[in-house]
Amino acid sequence: MAFKTTLYFEHVRQRSDRAFIKDEWIEQAITNPLHEEVQADGRIRRWARIEEAGNRYLRVILLEDGETVHNAFLDRRFKEK
């Protein structure tokens, strides 16, 4: 894993609906996002379209530092603009 993570991320990543998410997918969302939003609390949301996951969208939540991963999941609601 080439990125920093929170303890929360390490915990939720063990869930069956998230365990299959690959590090390279997360890195893609961090380094080459399709879209980015900053939340009111300063955390950063970034999305990437993942071909290998059936062209679904991965949302990665970063802490305010822009490099520590707090959460990552396939986002059913995201629509590319």
Residue pairs with C-beta under 8 A, 6 or more apart in sequence:
1 23
2 23
2 27
3 23
3 26
3 27
3 30
3 67
3 68
3 69
4 67
4 68
4 69
5 68
5 69
5 70
6 63
6 68
6 69
6 70
8 70
8 71
9 69
9 70
9 71
9 72
12 18
12 71
13 19
13 21
13 72
17 73
18 72
18 73
21 58
21 72
21 73
21 74
22 52
25 48
25 50
25 52
25 53
25 58
25 72
26 58
26 60
26 69
26 72
28 48
28 50
28 58
29 46
29 47
29 48
29 58
29 59
29 60
29 72
30 46
30 60
30 62
30 67
30 69
32 48
33 46
33 47
33 48
33 60
34 47
34 48
34 49
34 57
34 80
35 46
35 47
35 78
35 80
35 81
36 44
36 45
36 46
36 47
37 44
37 45
38 44
38 45
39 45
39 61
42 63
42 64
43 61
43 62
43 63
43 64
43 70
44 61
44 62
44 63
44 64
44 66
45 59
45 60
45 61
45 62
46 59
46 60
46 62
47 57
47 58
47 59
47 60
47 75
47 78
48 57
48 58
48 60
49 55
49 56
49 57
49 58
49 80
50 56
50 57
50 58
50 74
53 74
56 74
56 75
56 76
57 74
57 75
57 78
57 80
58 72
58 73
58 74
58 75
59 71
59 72
59 73
59 74
59 75
59 78
60 69
60 71
60 72
61 69
61 70
61 71
61 72
62 68
62 69
62 70
63 70
